[in-house]
């Protein structure tokens, strides 16, 4: 699929998502189910990248809060994705504090990672690998880089929205994502692979 076709499809999906969010805010259960089906895979992937095996439980807690507070949400589809990612991140950090452990490396479901064809070396290198290989590499990144890559690639947030989720400046998130993708590309092209 070409870049233009992908962008058109993503724009159409965002319009549909925005419309469904508005209907869900008004109590339309079918619209909420649609919103859940569209947003949940990326959100679950993001949470899994933070908490590992407990992601399903944490994501469920996040969806309870999302459903409860949906009437207060104002914004478009991208804003909604950012709002849900912020809630999920707070639930994930709460969970980590409760279990007093660091995030464990975990694998995401193969269908939650759809890497964009941006034409840059990092994305092309990532596309050449299986989802499992990519996620194993992302799990090895420093946490700020891993979270930035997950929010940008898995959840599909832009720089400013990802920055709001992480409570950082957009430039810091763009830089962390860039460093993470550059590091992954370097490792995947063999220049950064350790000698065996």
matplotlib code that plots the C-alpha trace (Angstrom):
import matplotlib.pyplot as plt

x = [0.0, 1.4, 2.0, -0.8, -3.3, -2.2, -2.6, -6.0, -7.1, -5.8, -7.5, -10.8, -10.4, -9.8, -13.0, -15.0, -13.4, -14.2, -17.8, -18.1, -16.6, -19.2, -22.0, -20.5, -20.5, -24.2, -24.7, -24.6, -23.3, -22.6, -20.5, -18.6, -18.0, -16.6, -14.3, -13.1, -12.3, -10.3, -8.4, -7.9, -5.2, -2.8, -3.6, -3.0, 0.3, 1.4, 0.4, 2.0, 5.2, 5.1, 3.8, 4.3, 2.1, -0.4, -1.4, -4.9, -5.8, -4.3, -6.0, -9.3, -8.9, -8.1, -11.2, -13.4, -12.1, -12.5, -16.1, -16.8, -15.3, -16.2, -18.9, -16.2, -13.9, -13.8, -11.7, -11.1, -9.9, -6.2, -7.1, -9.1, -6.2, -4.0, -6.5, -6.9, -3.2, -2.8, -5.3, -3.7, -0.3, -1.5, -3.1, 0.1, 2.3, -0.1, 0.1, 3.9, 3.9, 1.6, 3.8, 7.0, 8.7, 10.2, 8.5, 9.2, 10.0, 6.9, 5.7, 2.9, 0.3, 1.4, -1.7, -1.1, 2.1, 1.6, 4.8, 4.4, 6.2, 7.9, 10.8, 13.4, 16.0, 14.7, 11.2, 12.5, 14.7, 11.9, 9.5, 12.0, 11.7, 8.9, 6.8, 8.3, 11.8, 10.9, 9.3, 12.2, 14.5, 12.1, 12.1, 15.9, 15.8, 16.0, 12.5, 12.1, 13.0, 10.8, 7.7, 8.2, 8.5, 5.5, 3.3, 4.4, 4.4, 2.0, -0.6, -0.1, 0.2, 1.9, 4.7, 2.7, 0.1, 2.7, 4.5, 1.2, 0.8, 4.4, 4.4, 7.3, 8.1, 7.3, 11.0, 12.1, 9.6, 10.6, 14.2, 13.7, 11.7, 14.3, 17.2, 15.3, 14.5, 18.1, 19.4, 17.1, 18.1, 21.8, 21.4, 19.2, 21.6, 24.3, 26.5, 25.4, 25.1, 27.3, 30.0, 29.1]
y = [0.0, 3.4, 6.2, 8.3, 5.5, 4.8, 8.4, 8.6, 5.5, 6.8, 10.1, 8.3, 6.1, 9.2, 10.8, 7.7, 7.4, 11.0, 10.5, 7.3, 9.0, 11.7, 9.2, 7.1, 10.3, 10.5, 6.9, 4.9, 1.5, 0.3, 3.4, 2.7, -0.9, 0.5, 2.9, 0.1, -2.1, 0.6, 2.0, -1.1, -3.0, 0.0, 0.9, -2.7, -2.8, 0.4, -0.9, -4.2, -2.4, -0.8, -3.6, -6.8, -9.8, -7.8, -5.6, -7.1, -6.3, -2.8, -2.1, -3.2, -0.8, 2.0, 1.2, 1.3, 4.8, 5.8, 4.6, 6.4, 9.7, 9.7, 12.3, 14.8, 14.2, 17.0, 16.7, 14.9, 11.3, 12.1, 13.9, 10.8, 8.5, 10.7, 11.0, 7.2, 6.7, 9.1, 7.2, 3.9, 5.2, 6.4, 3.0, 1.2, 3.4, 2.8, -0.9, -0.8, 1.1, -1.5, -4.4, -2.5, -3.9, -2.5, -3.1, -6.6, -7.1, -8.4, -9.3, -7.5, -9.3, -9.5, -7.5, -4.4, -3.3, -1.7, 0.2, 3.1, 3.1, 6.5, 5.9, 6.4, 3.8, 3.0, 2.2, 0.2, -1.8, -2.4, -3.5, -6.2, -8.0, -9.9, -8.2, -10.4, -9.4, -5.7, -5.8, -7.7, -4.9, -2.2, -3.8, -3.4, 0.4, 2.8, 3.4, 6.9, 5.8, 2.6, 4.6, 7.2, 4.6, 2.7, 5.8, 7.0, 3.6, 1.3, 3.9, 6.2, 9.5, 12.5, 14.2, 16.8, 14.3, 11.8, 14.5, 15.4, 11.7, 11.5, 14.9, 16.0, 18.6, 17.6, 18.0, 15.6, 13.0, 13.4, 13.2, 10.0, 8.4, 9.4, 8.1, 4.8, 4.2, 5.2, 2.7, 0.0, 0.7, 0.6, -2.8, -4.2, -3.3, -5.2, -2.2, -2.4, -6.1, -7.5, -10.0, -13.6]
z = [0.0, -1.0, 1.5, 0.0, 0.3, 3.9, 4.9, 3.2, 5.0, 8.4, 7.9, 7.1, 10.1, 12.3, 11.0, 11.7, 15.2, 16.0, 15.0, 17.0, 20.1, 19.9, 19.5, 22.4, 24.6, 24.0, 25.3, 22.0, 23.1, 19.5, 19.0, 22.2, 21.0, 17.7, 19.5, 21.7, 18.7, 17.0, 20.0, 22.2, 20.2, 20.2, 23.8, 24.9, 23.1, 24.8, 28.3, 27.6, 26.8, 30.3, 32.6, 30.6, 31.4, 33.5, 30.6, 30.1, 33.7, 33.6, 30.2, 31.7, 34.6, 32.1, 30.0, 33.1, 33.7, 30.1, 30.0, 33.3, 32.2, 28.5, 28.9, 30.0, 27.0, 24.4, 21.3, 18.0, 17.3, 17.9, 21.1, 22.2, 21.5, 23.6, 26.4, 26.5, 26.4, 29.3, 31.4, 30.5, 31.4, 34.8, 35.5, 34.4, 36.6, 39.5, 38.9, 38.9, 42.1, 43.7, 42.7, 43.2, 40.2, 37.0, 33.7, 32.4, 28.8, 27.1, 23.7, 22.0, 19.9, 16.3, 15.2, 17.3, 15.6, 12.2, 11.3, 8.9, 5.6, 6.1, 3.9, 6.6, 7.3, 10.8, 9.7, 6.7, 9.0, 11.5, 8.7, 7.6, 11.0, 12.5, 15.2, 17.9, 16.9, 16.8, 20.2, 21.8, 20.5, 21.7, 25.2, 25.3, 24.7, 27.7, 29.0, 27.7, 24.2, 24.4, 25.6, 22.9, 20.2, 21.5, 21.6, 18.2, 16.4, 18.2, 19.5, 16.5, 18.4, 16.9, 18.8, 20.7, 21.9, 22.9, 24.8, 26.8, 27.6, 29.0, 30.6, 28.5, 25.9, 22.3, 21.3, 24.1, 22.9, 19.3, 20.2, 22.4, 19.6, 17.0, 19.2, 19.8, 16.2, 15.1, 17.7, 16.5, 12.9, 13.8, 15.6, 12.8, 10.0, 11.8, 12.8, 16.4, 16.9, 19.6, 18.5, 19.3]

ax = plt.figure().add_subplot(projection="3d")
ax.plot(x, y, z, "-o")
ax.set_aspect("equal")
plt.show()
